[in-house]
Amino acid sequence: MKKIGFIGAGNMGLPLLMGATKLLGAEQLTFFCADEFSNKRAHETTGVEQAESLEKLVQTSECVLLAVKPQSFGEVLPVIKANTFDGQVIISLAPGVTVEYLSQETGGKTKIVRTMPNTPAMVGEGMTAVCYGSNDFTAVEKKLVQDLFETVGKMVELPERLMDAAVVANGSSPAFVYIFMEALADGAVKFGIPRATAYEMVAQTVIGSAKMLLETGEHPGKLKDNVCSPGGTTIAAVAALEEAGFRNAVIKACDACYEKATGLKK
């Protein structure tokens, strides 16, 4: 019996498979991918052996991690349902797919973990929101889930009613940050800084700003105030952002993201 079987090893599945290999060892894991490129890459990167079939993976894994898009669930979930066993843990990475739906579609015998990771997991700096679908998880099972996601960053536990909001907070938001970083770098390039240098300066500034927020515990508004000298360059720039509706644009983006996430619910 394998500890975890990974269905899919793409942008999210592969970093977690790599983390699980460091955590548990390759012999405790298996995976199955629909395409040969992903199979080869996953094996060469981690040393984990591919399962003979999707059916075999489900039959021989204490925990099954679903790292496929919701569009593929119609093919994958019937196989899980036909091969699962009582008490098996199913971990889903898909946005908008509810615990109730997953439980029904896997036969009602499984323990469901609904999660929302993000792509910075690929560099070990991910943020994952986790929802346990019931109260019957053992301490050992919860520790396995926590240890797994902490191999690729940080983890927070949320009730399911907040899991769609997690898509806003961490699932989709890296894209918002990248747009801001690109625009900021464009502004620097406009005044003569080489693009590669601008990207490096902007990226390090974002890293440092995030680290200050996490490590000082200060309100972001206070940290912003600390940079804004009276009559200075920063407050002039902040005023321009406010005039252009920067905060409102971000909040509207979050509204659109949340509306889409709730619309994906099964």
Secondary structure, DSSP 4 states (H G I P E B T S, - for coil): -EEEEEE--STTHHHHHHHHHHHH-GGGEEEE-SSHHHHHHHHHHH-PPBPS-HHHHHHTEEEEEE-S-GGGHHHHHHHHHHH--TT-EEEE--TT--HHHHHHHTTS-SEEEEEE--GGGGGT-EEEEEEESSS---HHHHHHHHHHHHTTEEEEE--GGGHHHHIIIIISHHHHHHHHHHHHHHHHHHTT--HHHHHHHHHHHHHHHHHHHHHH---HHHHHHHH--TTSHHHHHHHHHHHTTHHHHHHHHHHHHHHHHHHT--
